Amino acid sequence: MNKELFTEFDPFALKAFDRLYPLLAELIPMKPSQKKELPYACKELSEYLTTDREFLSRPYWTSPRLLSAYFHYFMVWNLIRLCKLFPNLDLGTIPQKAVFMDLGSGPLTIPLALWISREDLRRKDIAFICADLAPQPLHLGKSLFEKLRQELMPECTWKIQTLRTPNHKAFRQIHEPVDFLTMGNVLNEGDEKKKISAYEQIRQLYENANQALAENGKIFAVEPGTRQGARMIQILRNLCVNETEEADEEFDEDFSDAAPHDYEDDFADDFYADEAPCKIISPCPLDIKCPLAKAHKQNAWCHFNAKADCIPKELRELSQKAGLDKDSVSLSYLYLAKSREADKILARHNTAEKARIISDAFPVPKYKGRARYACHKKGLLLILDSAAAPAGTLCEVSFPQKTERDFKSKALLCTLKNKNCKTLKELEIKESVPEKSFPDKKTKKQPAQKTAKTAAYSGQDRPPRSPKQSKGQTNEEKKLRRK
Ligand SMILES: C[S@@+](CC[C@H](N)C(=O)[O-])C[C@H]1O[C@@H](n2cnc3c(N)ncnc32)[C@H](O)[C@@H]1O
């Protein structure tokens, strides 16, 4: 059976999103002038969080207007992404009395999203440890959680413990094994002392995380679906599958002046001598070499888009005023579990036999319908006529008897298993295509169907489509397969 990655909000989540802005108004009251200023603050913070970090001299949490922008705009969009993703994640064995830990928790976005979207977890006794360098978002996030709980499910027994501490020190303050360790939009934050590279920081986090995990423990990390976000997730993935990092000039920072490291933790030298402590549950269907490992240098990276529907009207208005509205949200993520627990979850979903769709649908010359790329134990696939299966779907596929590959990407051609065609020939377009419609190298004028070159997946949240776009391809779809 095929399983989609994202879901619609259930009635509880819809109620929670309805109450979000009224509760934020109580927690972060704003004067009319501050309300007027909010869209500009969102725009400023957006630039800072994406491109202009070095120009911001102080952390964004100490500026009341940027803090307000984070809570009213970024936190809510992050909640929307996560509340669409979490319901379909198989969390395997979670004890009735469990310890969860969220690193770089900020306004407690991940704990809030888990609470809003997972009824099974709301009924457990969860001690949620939320760590962050900044006290302001932790304090406000905890108050927001308490208010939501009071209104929607006062009988819920979750205990929120906030720790004002850097991530690496947070591990020293826990006294019980962690059942679920989460990290949201924090891998890209860099080291607070700017002394170690992103790779080294993530490596240390991963080692600490493994030592902190319970027997059936799991790790979940999410980043924006941008090239940089996916790059951070890829580092974590490489550590998990014990693949060496390839030099990546664009992302490698210069840490030549940095001290070796001033952390006191002792990392076991033989950490990788044993079998890898964790396995990937999702999104990769298997621990294969990532088909996109090199592709991110060519404008292709692993991320998933979901429709941005059913969002609070306050968020829609604020996003429009800030010029940051979107009709889809995008994320990169990695979900890992201790090996034995991972094996159980993977077997339950027969994941090893399935493919994970990783792109939007796009036309392929010579074939009917629109195709999507997917990851599979055999490598990169191009699933023909698969527009109906949304990006992120874990699906069953059928291969033709004679192996055929896409001539540009070298992906294996296949179809969805439930497709009513026995051979790829049945999907071929019978009419001959007029000579003129093939790409003209000199003029570079190419009809939409013929622009295809290699896989490319642009990962920004997508702005709303113009009426003109809605009739044809989105910009993203047009970029697909362009070199
Ligand atoms: C972009 S915010 C993400 C907040 C929240 N997880 C979310 O997804 O909305 C990143 C958070 O990481 C925190 N942070 C950055 N570096 C950190 C570190 N070394 N240790 C702990 N927290 C850190 C920041 O203070 C900030 O709250």
The ligand as an ORCA input file, in Angstrom:
! r2SCAN-3c Opt
* xyz 0 1
  C      15.578     29.040     14.148
  S      15.318     28.796     15.852
  C      14.352     27.321     15.868
  C      13.456     27.263     17.044
  C      12.492     26.089     17.026
  N      13.178     24.837     17.177
  C      11.687     26.107     15.752
  O      11.819     25.184     14.942
  O      10.874     27.032     15.547
  C      16.865     28.170     16.396
  C      16.967     28.111     17.903
  O      18.174     27.452     18.238
  C      18.744     28.121     19.353
  N      20.182     27.792     19.358
  C      21.113     28.148     18.449
  N      22.308     27.598     18.754
  C      22.127     26.874     19.875
  C      22.971     26.087     20.696
  N      24.247     25.926     20.405
  N      22.452     25.502     21.781
  C      21.130     25.653     22.084
  N      20.281     26.385     21.340
  C      20.758     26.993     20.252
  C      18.407     29.580     19.113
  O      18.450     30.316     20.319
  C      17.013     29.473     18.559
  O      16.047     29.498     19.555
*
